[in-house]
Amino acid sequence: MRKIVVHLQSTLDNRMANAQGAFWEPFPWGEPEMAYINQSFRAADTFALSRVLYDAIIPWWDGVATGQLPADAPEITPAFAEFAQIQHQMTKLVFSTTMEPADGRVVLRGDLTGQLANLKQQDGADIILAAGPATLGPLASTPGLVDEYLIVVHPAVLTAGPRMFDLLTRDLALELVHAEVFEAGCVVLRHRVVWD
């Protein structure tokens, strides 16, 4: 059976963005961090995202993958170029009530939990999931749906902004599978969900 792995960036106080919906400073993210995350993305063939994260992530990285660099793109290192190609090849699932399907993009609406549970039963590699608390809360609260959390914790604390598990409706027991500390300051934690 396929695994669903939630991958998100967060601050030390578990915020996914600041009050304006943007990343925070410092945001230490470079070649070693990206190379590490690439390992998990190589083990997946599907990238499931909320509409907000899809709009923020996919067009930017698709531009890198196709050589049409976004105006705000820094120097593209080998690990960043590899990530762009990995995600570009993945099937994209977008949770949206208004977006239409397109080439390489499947739109899910309605019973997201049921649809993701069905996808887990199908042949394929892992599913990477990225969503804000309004979507993540119900999915994470469904027993047996999410298998692992791959969370990058940054050395910052914010006074406001959405927290990853704000809308969780049940407690989660987690087992640490791996931790990686990076010299620039962030820590990557991989936890397996322990369901009763």
Protein Blocks (a to p, Z undefined) as FASTA:
>chain_A
ZZddddddddfkopabdfkopacddddddfklmmmmmmmmmmpcbdcddfklmmmmmmmm
mmmmnopacfklccddfklmmmmmmmmmpccddddfkbccdehiacdehjlklmmmmmmm
pgcddddddddfklmmmmmmpghkambdcddddddddfbdcdfklmacbdcddddfbdcd
dfklpacdddddddZZ
